[in-house]
Amino acid sequence: MKPNTNFYLFGSRIATHCVFWVLYYLLFGLIWVSEEGYLASFYLEFVLLPIRILAVYVTLYYLLPQFLLQRRYREFFLGYGLTLLLGGVLQRVFIHLFYEELLLNDSSAGLFSVMMLVRAIVLINTTVLFVLGAKLFQLWALEQEKNKSLESEILEIRSNRKTHRVPVDSILFVEGLGNYVTYHLEDKSKITSYGSIKRTLEQLPANFRRVHKSFIVNKEHIKSYDALTIDIQDNSIPRGKSIADDVLSN
């Protein structure tokens, strides 16, 4: 699904992500400031930020499309749990090596304190859930927008002194003959109207392609095709010699 740039700052996903992580870094650097001061707090957040970024993007760009959106919930939650566990362990190691021992010169807390490990996992989980929630909202909004556009996409066809309101996605193909065109519909009905095949193509959305001097097809309804013909429902439509495969598949 192609992302809608309205969801992104300056119409750029990369710019939006960069701004988000900079603000995240500054916010948590200020929130978690301790008696060691702001410098130590921002240093710690800088050390831990790559781990949280990794956990977020593993979830967004692997677990979400591969499992959650495919309704493979068991695999998603297993992968999610392992991601959090690995992130918590890495975060605890980084804190111990690069903060407690290197900066504070204090290793008394131990490398794998259970409570500190749980705390690390909770913090990573909070970040991942926030970004995952935003992504799921975006996908939901895109789906609503898609459904709305499909519902409202009606083609008005003038035929026999009547105006027929036809859902565009119900049109299988259009056949041109002289100064008339015939719309072949999904329910096997036909509507013949005065007009040219060229003018008809201009009125149809991008998923309709002209595949022959006398035929326009709806790509969404193509069952199969070869070098000479295109099969749609029970119809075999001639294919022009100059029509490349990507015209039918992309």
Salt bridges, closest charged atoms under 4 A:
GLU45 OE1 - ARG52 NH1 3.07
GLU75 OE2 - ARG72 NE 3.67
GLU100 OE1 - ARG92 NH2 2.96
GLU100 OE1 - HIS96 ND1 3.09
GLU101 OE2 - HIS96 NE2 3.15
GLU156 OE2 - ARG165 NE 3.45
GLU175 OE1 - HIS184 NE2 3.11
GLU202 OE1 - ARG199 NH1 3.32
ASP234 OD2 - LYS188 NZ 3.30
ASP245 OD1 - ARG239 NH2 2.64
